[in-house]
Amino acid sequence: IAGIVCGGDVDAGSMVTEEYLMTLERRAFCSLLEHPKTQERIMGMMSTGKPVRN
């Protein structure tokens, strides 16, 4: 999340677009989808409507 909020791998003071930040967010989310715990949390939320507790 910090990498997204900071704008990714750009020079300090660079301006980035909302589209660029959304692309970073999408890439991070897709990377997380590879983890079984993430899949478990998503399936739990979809079936119960409530977040899975840690």
GIWOSUL-V388664 format. One record per backbone hydrogen bond with DSSP energy under -0.5 kcal/mol. NH is the residue of the N-H (numbers start at 1). CO is the residue of the C=O. E is the energy in kcal/mol with one decimal. If there is no record, write none. Layout:
NH & CO & E
NH & CO & E
//
This chain:
5 & 1 & -2.6
6 & 2 & -2.4
7 & 4 & -1.3
8 & 3 & -2.8
10 & 8 & -1.5
14 & 11 & -2.0
21 & 17 & -1.9
22 & 18 & -2.5
23 & 19 & -2.0
24 & 20 & -2.1
25 & 21 & -2.4
26 & 22 & -2.6
27 & 23 & -2.3
28 & 24 & -2.2
29 & 25 & -2.5
30 & 26 & -2.6
31 & 27 & -1.9
32 & 28 & -2.0
33 & 29 & -1.6
34 & 31 & -1.1
35 & 32 & -2.0
39 & 35 & -1.9
40 & 36 & -2.5
41 & 37 & -2.2
42 & 38 & -2.4
43 & 39 & -2.6
44 & 40 & -2.4
45 & 41 & -2.3
46 & 42 & -2.4
47 & 43 & -2.1
48 & 44 & -2.3
49 & 45 & -2.0
50 & 44 & -0.5
//
